[in-house]
């Protein structure tokens, strides 16, 4: 973990949107410079200068939302900022001592938050081991932690993207489990205070983590029988005083957010996640868990062991109701969030709970040779895959959270190199890689007859190039009659030239081919041409394949869109061919 954090991909040494304090992290963190450096929690007058200099979210202010009273409210709750505070203070002191700008975003602050996340992760693992040893042997616990660190996305969020909230909450949940365990052995008030503070900070970080209170309330229950429910209720009534103390402590922590909202808006509650919400009636279980775009188990398949481990855990585990109920309800809430494609990272904080199920499976495997013989090689494959995902996500350029398709996933999974044109499968599922037969040109256009400001004459022939740039984003539609001609495929190609490569995926120029029936689109394939334009000042012929469907169509339409990019691109010599396999 230390190697990954400081040598493999040290985010604290990166710039702009790759820095430690960027994207979501900058949103959690924004409270601290607002309060302690700029003393401007309401108006955010400093934001434009910071965005221009450091570009943590490019130049757009995504960290907060402007209210009707003219003030800004932070998008994220302030729990992570509270946990960041000691490290922010250390970074502020270092910046002054070492001569860096004391602006909240220079290198010492980046390093401090990175170090803080790594330290919290290591502490979490240490105390998770201590917790699991109350229920399993040292060997079982060691194997469980090995599977967690090397076989799941915890590696990434504990060592590289450790500024994110997930590893911090992971450790919060470890301490919550441990103190709940101690509380039910003695019912001492000191443990109740800790439980309240931990539930409070979890809720202050992510309001839906108020769900964490299920763990101390249901701890010790082994079934949902009426007798077990009555017994738990009686136990809570008997020890209501320390539990009431826990509630007061939690409320005090949570009140920090309420007071902040009241201060900036005049209201005790502000919903700052504009356009995002929970869909309780239609959670996206399948997409969240298995999608090729960002599925939790697709990219962290080791956690499938937790589901399998529920079986031995229900047979011999302890505190089954509390742990299974929390996992099930938390999983439901995560899948119900409107932008399900934020990926498996949202489950990381629940891993301390899931490790009980994995530990139960490991324990069962160590006692059954056949089960061990099945699971051990599978675990080795999962570890390899997780290390591969971690590497290519940061350095390999083959994993793109926004543009993963089934065809592309299975072509690249576990591989360290693939043919260049494989990148086109990120958007276009049709990629013909054999030897085309019966190829015929059915359309050709050098734009020589096109007029308008988009078209620039060539110096060496009669053709023209189409220029798309910041002010001219869309090409004309180029259509021609086509009914199939007994062909199996069509291939459109054009020559593209760029002065500067566009790196942002959503802004890459799109090459689009449509099959049309009257005014309806029968099929559409698209490619982002900068997938293959790899360098500045590059010229390349790029083709787009489409397997012809059985459905009827009467024409082909081709268009180009610059995707909102401000980088110019020249397009020339458009051709379309048919061919067979």
N, C-alpha and C positions, 0 to 999 in steps of 0.2 A: 504493500500500500504506500509506503514511504517512497519507494522507487517510482511508482506510477505518478505520485503527486508532485515530486520535485525533479524528476529526470525524464520520465517517459513523455508526459504531456503537462508541464507546469503551467497551468492556466494563469497563475499570478504573474507570469512573464509575458503573457500574450497581450494583445491590444484590442481595443474596440469591442466588438461583440463576442470575441473569444476570450476576453479577460475574465478573471474570477468574478469581479463585480460587473456583471452585464446581464441583460435580459431579466429573468425573474429575480435573480439575486440582487440586482440593483434596485428592484422594487421593494424587496424586504428591507434592504439596507438604507434606503433613502431617508428614513426617519432620522438616522444618526447625524449625518452632516446638516440636515435641515435644522435640528435642534441645537447641536453642540458647536457647529462651525458658523453657519450662516444665520442662525436665530430667526428663521423664516419658515415656520411650519405651515403657515396659511398661504402666503402669496407666491412662494417658490420663485422669487425674482432671479435667483442664481441658476435656475435650471438650464436656461439656454446656453450659458457660457460653459457649463459642464458637458452638456450634450455635444456642443461644437468641438470641445477639446478632446473628450474621451470617447464619445459615441458609444455608450454602453447599450443603447437600443437604436443604433444609427443616430439620426438626429431627431427622432420622434419621441415625444414625452409619453411613454407608456407606463411610467411608474405611478401616475396619478390621474385623476379625473377632475375636470373643472366643474364646480358647482354653480348654481344659479346666483349665489351671492358673490361670485367672483373669486372665491377661495378654491384651493385644490385639496382634494382628499386622496390619500394614498390608496392604491388598488388593493394591496395586500394588508392583512392585519399585522400588528407590530410585534408578534411573539418572537420571530426570528431576530428582529432588531434588538430585542431585550437580551437574547442569548449572544448576539454579536458584540454587545457593549464592551466587555473586557478586552476583546481583541481589537475592536475599533480604537479603544483608548491606547492600547499598546502601539498600534499603527500610527496614531496621532503623535505620540511621544517620539517614536522612531523617525517620523518624517521631519520633525523639528531638529532632532539631533543630527540627522544625516544630510540635511540641506535639501530635502525634497519639498515640493509644494504641500502646504498643510491644507489641502482643499478637499480631502476625503476620498480621493480617487487615485492618487499617485501610487507608485510601486509599494511603499511600506504598508498602505492600507490593503492593497491587493494581497500581499504576502500574509498579512495578519489574519484576514478572513480565511484564506486557504489553509493556513496552519491551524486556525481554530476549528475548521470543519474536520480536518484530519485527526486532530487531538480528540474531538468529541467522538469520532468514529472508533478510535482505538479504545477509548474509555468504555464505549458501549459494548464492544466485543469482550473486553475484560470482565465486565459485570454480567454480561449475558452468560458467559462461561460459569461464573459464580452462581447464577440463578439456575441454570440447567443442571449443575452438579447436585442440587438438592433432590433431583428426580432421576438422574441417569448417571452411568459410570463415566469416568474420565475418558475412556476410549470412545464411547458413544458421543460424548460432547465434543471431543477433538475432531472427530470425523464430521460431525454436524457443522461445526464452525468452518472447517475446510471447504465443505460443499457450499456454504453461504458465501464465503469470501471469493473463492475462485470460480464458483459455478453460477453466480447470479449477478444481476446488475448492481448489487450492493458494492461490488468492487469499483464500479465507475463512480457511484454517488458517495462513496466513502473516501475516495482517494483523488479523483480528478474533478468531478463536478460537486465537490464537497461544500461549496458555498450554498448549494440548494438546500431547501429546508429538510429534505428527507433523512439525511444521516443525523441531523440534529434531533429530529423527532424520534428516530430509531432509538437513540440513547435515552430520550425522555421516557419512551415506553419500557425500555429495559429497567430503568429505575422505578417506574410505576409497578411493574411486575414484582420486582424484588421487595419493595416496601409494602406492597399488598400482602405478599407472602409472610413477611415479618409481622405485619399488623395482626393477621389472623392467628398468629401463634401467641400473641401477648396482649393485643388490643391496647397498646400503649398510645398515648396521645401524640407522641413525637412522630410516630409513623403515619398517623392520621393527618398531621400537618403537612408532611412530605407528600402524601397522596393528594391532598387538596392543591398544593402548589404545582404538582406535576400535571394534574388534570387541567388546572388553570392555564399553565404555559402551553400545553398541547392545544387547548381551545383558542388561546390567544394567537397561536400560530396558524391554525386552520380551524375555523369555527365548527366544521363537521366533526372535529376530533373531540368534541364534547362527548361523543360516543365512548371515549375512553373510560368514562365513569362506570360502564358496564362491568369492567374487570374487577374493581374493588367491591361492587355491589353484589356480584354473583360468585365471587371467589369461594371455593370450597364445595360448590354444588356439583354433584355427579350425575344428576338426572333431572328431568322436568316433571317428575311425579308430584302429585298433590302433597304428599308427605314431605318431599324435599323442598318444595316451595314454602310450605308452612314453617319448616325448620329454619330456612334462611331468613324468612321474614321475622321470626321470633329472635333470631340471633342479632339482626339489625336493630330491632327495638330494644333489645337488652343493652346494646352498645351504642345507643343513639348519640350520646354526648361526644365521643371522639369523632363519629361520623359527621355530626353537626359542625364540629371544628373544621373538618376537611371541607365541608361545603362553604363555610365562611372564607377559608383560605383561597379556595378556587374562585369564589366570587370577587375577592379583592384583586386577584390577578387579572381576571377577565374585565374588571371595571376600568382597567387602563385604556382599553380600546374604546369603551363607551365614553369615557371622559374626553378622549381625543376627538371622537366624532362630534361630541357636543361642542368642543372648542372651535373646530373648523367650520362646522355647518349649522350649529344652533339646534341640532336634533340629536337624540340619544342613539339613533340607529341610522346608518347610511349603507345602502347596497352599492358597492363600488365595482362589482363584476358586471359591468354593462354588457348586455348581449349574451351573457353566459349564465346558466342556471342548472338546477337539478331537474331531471325528468323522471319523477318517481314512478310514473306508470309505464315507462318504456325504457328501462335501463339497457345499455348496449353491451350485454354480456359477451355476445359472440365477437363483435368488433373489438371491444377492449381487450379481450383475452387472446384471440386467435388471428386478428387481422395481420396481413403482411405489411401494412403501413407501420404499425407500432404495437402489435399485440403483445401483451404481458408475457404469456407463455411461449409465444413465437420466438421472442428474443431472450427470454430467461426460462428455458424449458426445465431447468433444475427445479423450479418451484412446483412443477407437476408432482414431484415427490411429496410435497405437502398435502396435496389432495389424496394421493395414495395412502399417505401416512395417517390420515384421519381414521382409517380402519383399525390399525393396531392401537392408535391413541384412544379411540372409544372403548377398546377392550381393556386396556391396562393403564391409561393415562390418568392424571389427577387434574382437578379443576376444569373438567371437560366443558361444563355449561358456559362458564365465563369466557373461556378461550375460543370455543367454537362459535358462540353467539357473537362475540366481538368481531371475529373474522368474517362471518357471514354478513353481518350488517354493514361492516366497513366496505367489504367487497361490493355489496349492493350500491352503496352511496358512490363509490368510485366509478362504477359502471354507469350510474345515472347522470353523471356530469355531462353537460351538453357537448363539450369538446373531448370526446372519448379518446381521440388520437394523441392526447398528451402522454400516453404510454404507461409502461409498467412502473415508472418512477413513483407513482402515487401509492403503490403498495409497499414501498420499501420500509416505511415506518411500522408496518404491521408484521414485518419479518420476525421480530422477537417472539411474537405469538405463534407464527407458523413454524418456527424452529422446534417447538414442542412436538408437532406432528412429524417433522422430518427426523427428529431424534427418536421418536417411537418407531419409525420405519427402519432407521439404522440399527436400532436395538434388535428388531425382529430379524433383519438380514444377517446380523452377526450370529444369531442363534439358529439360522436355517441356511445350510450351505447352498441349496438350490436357489433360494431367493437372493442370496449374496452373489451367486454366479450370474444371475440375470441383471441385478442392479448395478454391480461394480463396473462392467464395461459401458453401460448406459451413462452412468455418472461420469466416466472418463470422457465420453463423447460430449456430454453437456459442458464439462469444464473446458474442453478444447474450443467448443463453439462460443462460449462466453468470452474467452480470451480473444478469439477472433473478432467477435462483435466489438469488444472494447477497443481493439487495435484499429479496425477499419473505420469505426465511428470517428476516431480522432485523426488518424493518419492514412488510412488505406484508401479513402475516397470511394469505396464501393457501397457504403451504407449511407442512405439518405432518408431521414425520418419522414420527409414530406413526399417522397416519390418512390415508394417501394411497391412493386407488384408481385404477384405470384410467380410469373415467368422469370422476372429478374432475381427474385429471392432464391429460387432453386438453381438458377444458373451460377450464382456467386457464392452461396452459403458455404463457408468453410474454406474457400479457395483464396489464395494470396495473389493471384493474377488471372485475368480473363481477357479475351480479345477486346479491342477498343470499342467495337460497335455494340458490345453487350450492354453498354450504358444506355442505349436507346430503349431497352426493354423496361426502363423505369416508367416510361409513359406509354409506349407502343407495344402491345402484347404480340404483334405479328412481326417476326424477324426471320426472314428466309436466309439460311446459311449454306444451302446446297448449291448445286450448279444449275442455274436457270435454263430451261428449255423453251424453244419456240418464242424467243423474245422478239417483240415488235414494238416500234415507236408508234404511239397513237396520238401524241400531242407534243408540240414543241413551240416554245415562245422565248425569243431573245429580247422581248420588250421593245423592239425597234419601232413598233407602231404605237407604243404608249406615250402619252403626253402628260405634262403636269410636273409639279415641283418634286415629286418623288423620284423622277427618272433622270439619270445622269448618263450622257453619251460615253461610250468606250472610246479610247484613243486609237485602238488598233483594229477595230472592225466596225460594222454598222449597227451592232447591238447596243443595248443600254443596260445599266444596272439600276435596280430599285434601291433607294436609300431610305431606311427606316431609322428614326432617331427619337430624341426626346419629344419633339414637337410633331412628329409624324409616325404614329404608332401602328397604323393599320394599312395593309395593302388592299388593292382592289380584289374582288373575287374573280378568279379565272375558272370559267365553266365550259364544258364541252359535252356533247351527247355521248353516252356510253351505256351499253346494255350487257356487257360481259364478253362478247366475242369468243365464247367458249374457252376463256382463259380461267386459270385458277388464282392468279395473283396480279396485282398491279404494283408498279414501283415508280414513284415520283422522285425526281432528283433535281437539285439546283446547286449552283456554285455560290458559296457564302464567303464573305471577307469581313473581318473585324479589325479595327485598330486596337481595341482594348477588350480583353475577355470580360464578360459578365459572370461574376461568381455567384451571385444570389439566385438560387434556383427558381424562385417564383417570378423573377424578372427576365429570365432567359427567353430569347426570341423563339416563338412557336411556329412550326411548319405543320400545317393542317391539311388533311385530305378527307373529303367527304363524298360518300355515295348518296345521291339524291333521288327520291321518287316524287315527282311533281315538286311540291314545296317542303317536303318532309325529309329529314335526315335519316337514312337507313343505317349507315355506319359511319363512324368518324374515328380516324387515327391521328395522333399528334406526337410530335417529337420536339424536344427543346434542343436546338441545334448547338448551343454552347456545350452540350455534353461531349461533342466531338471537336469543337473549336477549343483547343486546349491552351493556346498561347496568344499573346498579343501579336498583331500584324500577321495573322494567319489567314490563308485562303484554302478552302477545302470543298470538294464536291461531296454533298451529303444526300443520302437517299432515304426514303420512307416507304416501307413495304406495307401492303394491306392484302390479307387473304380475302378473296371475294366470297361473300355470303350466298346462301341459297335464295334469300329474299330478292324480290324484283327491284330494279332501280333503272333510271333512264339517263343519268348524267353524273359527271364528276365535277366537284368544285374544289379548288385549291386556294388557300389564303395564307398570309403570313401576319403575325402580330408580334410587336416588339416587347410585350409583356410589362410595360411600364418602365422599361429601362431607359436611362439617359445616354446609353452607349450606342453609337451609330453602327449599323450593319448594312453591308451591300449585298444584294441578291441578284443573280443573273442566270441566264441559260437554263430555264425551266424546261424539263422534259418528263414525259410519262410513258412508261412501257408496260405491256402485258407480258406474262410468261407463265409457264407451267412447271410443275415439280418434276 
